[in-house]
């Protein structure tokens, strides 16, 4: 009888140990094909460097291609929560895709760590946190730079989707406050191969500068169109264009472009006093050792920051619940809202229950394309 009791005790202990060490599953939806692939592929490259375990627990990354398509992103999110039973969703790197995923993540009570600046109505982002800086934060840096450059009028040339709409909505009051007038507003679709009519209309308005709101390699086409149409003013790009694809595709046409970015892509140029310098350099060195020199990327930096987030919040969540449970997913959200000041490669993050954006107005860094490289302004 004593032996049987001992065997039962061992079996119970074994089951308890197994339950305590359930795998942590993370579903990741990225644009690995389509117009947004210049953002998604670098993130995938960084995720290949992700640790196999966190806080002693095995971490499984389930990476799916959303093909830059909101419908596909929503299908990926549905699979994550119904089939894979993930503890967190990361993605998408495309704003419209991330927006399509958000309702599914919220319904499932699963944190979505968006890799794009997705805007949601008040109260709709209880489960959504953003890795990129808000358009207001980055727009602040752009407008401050325009003021210093003496810009009084601008043309707006942006995507027709959520990313373009949010930028226009959030930068308009900043421009108005600075006394800078939008004299032309033109839009284009991500899959358009020409914006010649839009470029001609903006040229006719003769603004001092143009703000192009596009992403990855897609940001080069409208820039080249403005140059080809003879525009001589200043051309600004958003943080979604802070990739080598801008120069690779745009070549000499994008020389002199102003691009707002997080600090990650120009790590070595940061002053020693910058809080993110050490972390940003660590990201750049590890990423470029894996994929090649000079290939650092804003969105790969977001993937690096996702790792920092998980390494900080998972140990906290594990104290409250087991992976694979609703309680664990809720504990992850609570830990993110209370994780406090955290140094990212892209700046200082401080998510709270009232703020799932987290970055301050000082985050944005203005860059200029000089000899095919980004230089801090």
C-alpha positions as CSV (number, residue, x, y, z in Angstrom):
1,X,0.0,0.0,0.0
2,X,2.9,2.3,0.9
3,X,4.4,1.7,-2.6
4,X,1.2,2.5,-4.3
5,X,0.8,5.8,-2.4
6,X,4.4,6.6,-3.4
7,X,3.7,5.9,-7.1
8,X,0.5,8.0,-6.9
9,X,2.4,10.9,-5.3
10,X,5.1,10.7,-8.0
11,X,2.4,10.7,-10.8
12,X,0.7,13.7,-9.3
13,X,4.0,15.6,-9.0
14,X,4.8,14.7,-12.6
15,X,1.5,16.0,-13.8
16,X,1.8,19.2,-11.8
17,X,5.3,19.7,-13.2
18,X,4.1,19.2,-16.8
19,X,1.2,21.6,-16.3
20,X,3.5,24.2,-14.8
21,X,5.8,24.0,-17.9
22,X,3.3,24.3,-20.7
23,X,4.7,25.9,-23.8
24,X,4.1,29.6,-24.5
25,X,2.7,30.1,-28.0
26,X,3.0,33.4,-29.8
27,X,1.2,33.9,-33.1
28,X,2.9,36.3,-35.5
29,X,1.2,37.7,-38.7
30,X,3.5,39.6,-41.0
31,X,3.5,40.9,-44.6
32,X,6.0,38.5,-46.0
33,X,4.6,39.0,-49.6
34,X,2.8,41.9,-51.2
35,X,3.6,45.6,-51.1
36,X,4.4,45.5,-47.3
37,X,7.0,42.7,-47.5
38,X,9.8,45.2,-47.1
39,X,8.5,45.7,-43.5
40,X,7.5,42.1,-42.7
41,X,10.6,40.2,-44.0
42,X,13.1,42.2,-41.8
43,X,10.8,41.5,-38.8
44,X,10.8,37.8,-39.7
45,X,14.6,37.9,-39.9
46,X,14.8,39.4,-36.4
47,X,12.3,36.8,-35.0
48,X,14.7,34.1,-36.2
49,X,17.0,35.4,-33.4
50,X,14.3,35.0,-30.8
51,X,15.3,33.0,-27.7
52,X,13.9,29.4,-27.4
53,X,12.9,29.9,-23.8
54,X,11.9,32.7,-21.5
55,X,11.8,32.4,-17.7
56,X,12.5,28.7,-18.2
57,X,9.5,28.1,-20.4
58,X,9.7,27.0,-24.0
59,X,8.5,29.7,-26.5
60,X,7.0,28.7,-29.8
61,X,6.7,31.4,-32.6
62,X,4.0,30.6,-35.2
63,X,4.7,33.0,-38.1
64,X,2.2,33.3,-40.9
65,X,2.2,35.5,-44.0
66,X,-0.7,38.0,-44.2
67,X,0.3,39.0,-47.8
68,X,-0.4,42.7,-46.9
69,X,-4.1,41.8,-47.0
70,X,-6.5,42.7,-44.2
71,X,-8.7,39.6,-44.9
72,X,-5.7,37.3,-44.7
73,X,-4.6,38.9,-41.5
74,X,-8.0,38.4,-40.0
75,X,-7.9,34.8,-41.0
76,X,-4.5,34.4,-39.4
77,X,-5.7,35.9,-36.2
78,X,-8.7,33.6,-36.2
79,X,-6.5,30.6,-36.6
80,X,-4.2,31.8,-33.8
81,X,-7.0,32.0,-31.3
82,X,-9.1,29.0,-32.3
83,X,-6.5,26.4,-33.5
84,X,-3.1,27.4,-32.0
85,X,-4.6,28.8,-28.7
86,X,-1.8,31.4,-28.6
87,X,-0.9,33.4,-25.5
88,X,-0.2,36.6,-27.6
89,X,-0.5,37.8,-31.1
90,X,2.1,40.0,-32.7
91,X,1.3,41.9,-35.9
92,X,0.7,43.0,-38.4
93,X,3.3,45.4,-39.7
94,X,0.6,46.9,-41.9
95,X,-1.8,49.2,-40.3
96,X,-5.0,48.2,-42.1
97,X,-4.1,44.5,-41.5
98,X,-3.5,45.1,-37.8
99,X,-6.9,46.9,-37.6
100,X,-8.6,43.9,-39.2
101,X,-7.0,41.6,-36.6
102,X,-7.9,43.7,-33.5
103,X,-11.5,42.7,-33.1
104,X,-10.6,39.0,-33.1
105,X,-7.8,39.4,-30.6
106,X,-10.1,41.4,-28.3
107,X,-13.0,38.9,-28.6
108,X,-10.5,36.1,-27.6
109,X,-9.1,38.2,-24.7
110,X,-5.6,37.9,-26.2
111,X,-3.0,40.7,-26.3
112,X,-2.2,41.9,-29.8
113,X,1.2,43.6,-29.9
114,X,0.7,45.6,-33.2
115,X,3.8,46.2,-35.3
116,X,2.1,49.2,-37.0
117,X,0.6,52.4,-35.6
118,X,-2.9,51.2,-35.7
119,X,-5.5,53.6,-34.5
120,X,-8.7,52.3,-32.8
121,X,-11.7,54.1,-31.4
122,X,-11.6,54.9,-27.7
123,X,-12.2,51.9,-25.6
124,X,-11.4,49.5,-28.4
125,X,-7.8,48.9,-27.7
126,X,-8.0,47.2,-24.3
127,X,-6.1,44.2,-25.7
128,X,-4.0,46.1,-28.3
129,X,-0.6,47.6,-27.6
130,X,1.7,49.2,-30.3
131,X,5.3,48.7,-30.9
132,X,5.8,51.7,-33.3
133,X,5.5,55.3,-32.3
134,X,2.1,57.0,-32.8
135,X,1.7,59.2,-35.8
136,X,1.2,62.1,-33.4
137,X,4.6,61.5,-31.8
138,X,6.3,61.2,-35.2
139,X,4.3,64.0,-36.7
140,X,5.5,66.3,-33.9
141,X,9.1,65.7,-35.0
142,X,8.3,66.3,-38.6
143,X,6.4,69.6,-37.9
144,X,9.2,70.9,-35.6
145,X,11.7,70.2,-38.4
146,X,9.5,71.9,-41.0
147,X,9.3,75.0,-38.7
148,X,13.1,75.2,-38.5
149,X,13.3,74.9,-42.3
150,X,10.9,77.8,-42.8
151,X,8.2,75.6,-44.4
152,X,4.9,77.5,-44.7
153,X,2.9,75.3,-47.1
154,X,2.9,71.6,-47.8
155,X,1.3,69.0,-50.1
156,X,0.1,65.7,-48.7
157,X,0.5,62.6,-50.8
158,X,-0.5,59.5,-48.9
159,X,-2.1,56.0,-48.9
160,X,-5.8,55.8,-49.2
161,X,-5.9,53.2,-46.4
162,X,-5.8,53.6,-42.6
163,X,-2.1,54.5,-42.4
164,X,-2.6,57.5,-44.7
165,X,-5.9,58.5,-43.1
166,X,-4.4,58.4,-39.6
167,X,-1.4,60.5,-40.6
168,X,-3.6,63.1,-42.2
169,X,-5.9,63.2,-39.2
170,X,-3.1,63.4,-36.6
171,X,-0.7,65.8,-38.3
172,X,-3.3,68.3,-39.5
173,X,-3.8,70.0,-36.1
174,X,0.0,70.0,-35.5
175,X,0.5,71.8,-38.8
176,X,-2.3,74.2,-38.1
177,X,-0.9,75.1,-34.7
178,X,2.5,75.7,-36.4
179,X,1.0,78.0,-39.0
180,X,1.7,75.6,-41.9
181,X,-1.0,75.2,-44.5
182,X,-1.9,72.1,-46.4
183,X,-2.5,73.4,-50.0
184,X,-3.0,70.0,-51.7
185,X,-4.1,66.6,-50.6
186,X,-3.7,63.6,-52.9
187,X,-4.1,59.9,-52.2
188,X,-3.1,56.6,-53.8
189,X,-3.5,52.9,-53.2
190,X,-0.7,50.7,-52.0
191,X,-0.7,48.7,-55.2
192,X,-0.7,51.7,-57.6
193,X,2.3,51.8,-59.9
194,X,2.0,55.5,-60.8
195,X,1.0,58.7,-59.1
196,X,1.7,61.0,-62.0
197,X,-1.7,62.8,-61.9
198,X,-1.4,63.3,-58.1
199,X,2.1,64.6,-58.5
200,X,1.1,67.1,-61.2
201,X,-1.7,68.5,-59.0
202,X,0.6,68.9,-56.0
203,X,3.2,70.6,-58.2
204,X,0.5,73.0,-59.5
205,X,-0.2,74.0,-55.9
206,X,3.6,74.9,-55.5
207,X,4.0,74.0,-51.8
208,X,7.3,74.5,-49.9
209,X,7.4,70.8,-49.0
210,X,5.6,67.5,-49.6
211,X,4.8,64.9,-47.0
212,X,4.7,61.4,-48.5
213,X,2.8,58.8,-46.3
214,X,3.8,55.4,-47.6
215,X,5.8,52.4,-46.4
216,X,8.8,50.3,-47.3
217,X,9.7,50.1,-51.0
218,X,6.3,51.6,-51.8
219,X,7.5,55.0,-50.4
220,X,10.1,55.4,-53.2
221,X,7.6,55.5,-56.1
222,X,5.7,58.6,-55.1
223,X,9.0,60.3,-54.1
224,X,10.4,59.6,-57.5
225,X,7.2,60.8,-59.2
226,X,7.5,64.2,-57.4
227,X,11.2,64.5,-58.5
228,X,10.4,63.4,-62.1
229,X,7.7,66.1,-62.2
230,X,10.3,68.7,-61.4
231,X,9.4,69.4,-57.7
232,X,12.1,71.4,-56.1
233,X,10.8,71.7,-52.6
234,X,11.6,69.6,-49.5
235,X,10.2,66.0,-49.4
236,X,9.4,64.4,-46.1
237,X,8.7,60.7,-45.4
238,X,7.2,58.9,-42.4
239,X,8.7,56.3,-40.2
240,X,7.3,53.5,-42.3
241,X,9.8,54.6,-45.0
242,X,12.8,54.4,-42.6
243,X,14.2,51.4,-44.4
244,X,17.0,50.7,-46.8
245,X,14.4,50.0,-49.4
246,X,13.8,53.7,-49.8
247,X,17.3,54.2,-51.1
248,X,17.5,50.8,-52.9
249,X,14.5,51.6,-55.0
250,X,14.6,55.4,-55.1
251,X,18.4,55.8,-55.8
252,X,19.5,59.3,-56.5
253,X,15.9,60.6,-56.6
254,X,15.6,60.3,-52.8
255,X,18.8,62.1,-52.0
256,X,18.1,64.9,-49.6
257,X,14.8,63.3,-48.3
258,X,13.9,63.9,-44.7
259,X,12.6,60.8,-42.9
260,X,11.3,60.6,-39.4
261,X,12.4,57.5,-37.5
262,X,12.8,55.9,-34.2
263,X,16.4,55.8,-32.9
264,X,17.1,52.2,-33.7
265,X,18.2,52.6,-37.3
266,X,20.9,55.2,-36.5
267,X,22.1,53.7,-33.2
268,X,25.8,54.7,-33.5
269,X,24.9,58.3,-34.3
270,X,22.9,58.8,-31.1
271,X,24.6,60.9,-28.4
272,X,25.9,58.9,-25.5
273,X,23.3,60.5,-23.3
274,X,20.4,59.0,-25.3
275,X,18.8,56.3,-23.2
276,X,18.3,53.9,-26.1
277,X,21.8,54.1,-27.5
278,X,23.2,50.9,-25.8
279,X,20.1,48.9,-26.6
280,X,19.9,50.2,-30.2
281,X,23.5,49.3,-30.8
282,X,22.9,45.8,-29.5
283,X,20.0,45.4,-31.9
284,X,22.0,46.6,-34.9
285,X,25.1,44.5,-34.1
286,X,23.1,41.3,-33.7
287,X,20.8,41.9,-36.6
288,X,23.5,42.8,-39.1
289,X,25.7,39.9,-37.9
290,X,22.8,37.7,-39.0
291,X,21.5,39.3,-42.2
292,X,24.4,41.5,-43.4
293,X,26.1,44.9,-42.8
294,X,24.0,48.0,-43.5
295,X,20.7,46.1,-43.5
296,X,19.3,47.5,-40.2
297,X,15.6,48.2,-40.4
298,X,13.0,50.1,-38.4
299,X,10.6,47.2,-38.3
300,X,13.3,44.7,-37.4
301,X,13.9,47.0,-34.4
302,X,10.2,46.6,-33.4
303,X,10.7,42.8,-33.4
304,X,13.7,43.2,-31.2
305,X,11.6,45.4,-28.8
306,X,8.9,42.7,-28.8
307,X,11.5,40.3,-27.3
308,X,12.4,42.9,-24.6
309,X,8.6,43.2,-23.8
310,X,8.1,39.4,-23.5
311,X,11.3,38.9,-21.4
312,X,9.9,41.5,-19.0
313,X,6.2,40.5,-18.8
314,X,6.2,36.7,-19.1
315,X,8.0,36.1,-15.7
316,X,5.4,38.3,-14.1
317,X,2.5,36.6,-15.8
318,X,3.8,33.1,-14.9
319,X,3.5,34.0,-11.2
320,X,-0.3,34.4,-11.7
321,X,-1.3,31.7,-14.2
322,X,-0.2,28.9,-16.6
323,X,0.4,29.4,-20.3
324,X,-2.5,28.4,-22.5
325,X,-5.2,29.8,-20.1
326,X,-7.4,32.9,-20.2
327,X,-5.9,33.9,-16.9
328,X,-2.3,33.8,-18.3
329,X,-3.4,36.0,-21.3
330,X,-5.0,38.5,-18.9
331,X,-1.9,38.4,-16.7
332,X,0.3,39.3,-19.8
333,X,-2.0,42.4,-20.5
334,X,-1.8,43.5,-16.9
335,X,2.0,43.1,-16.8
336,X,2.3,45.2,-19.9
337,X,0.2,47.9,-18.4
338,X,2.3,48.0,-15.3
339,X,5.8,47.1,-16.6
340,X,6.9,50.8,-16.1
341,X,9.7,52.7,-17.9
342,X,11.4,50.2,-20.3
343,X,14.3,51.0,-22.6
344,X,13.5,49.9,-26.2
345,X,15.8,50.2,-29.3
346,X,13.1,52.7,-30.5
347,X,13.0,54.9,-27.4
348,X,11.6,54.8,-23.8
349,X,8.4,52.8,-23.5
350,X,5.9,53.2,-20.7
351,X,2.6,51.6,-21.4
352,X,-0.2,52.2,-18.9
353,X,-3.8,51.2,-18.6
354,X,-4.7,54.5,-20.1
355,X,-2.0,54.6,-22.8
356,X,-1.3,51.6,-25.0
357,X,1.0,53.8,-27.2
358,X,3.6,54.6,-24.5
359,X,6.2,56.8,-26.3
360,X,6.8,60.5,-25.5
361,X,7.0,63.4,-28.0
362,X,10.8,63.3,-27.7
363,X,11.0,59.9,-29.4
364,X,11.1,60.9,-33.1
365,X,14.5,61.4,-34.8
366,X,14.8,63.3,-38.1
367,X,17.1,61.8,-40.6
368,X,18.3,62.9,-44.0
369,X,19.3,60.7,-46.9
370,X,22.9,61.7,-47.7
371,X,25.0,59.6,-50.2
372,X,22.5,56.8,-50.0
373,X,22.6,56.6,-46.2
374,X,20.6,57.9,-43.3
375,X,22.2,60.8,-41.4
376,X,20.8,62.4,-38.2
377,X,19.7,65.9,-38.8
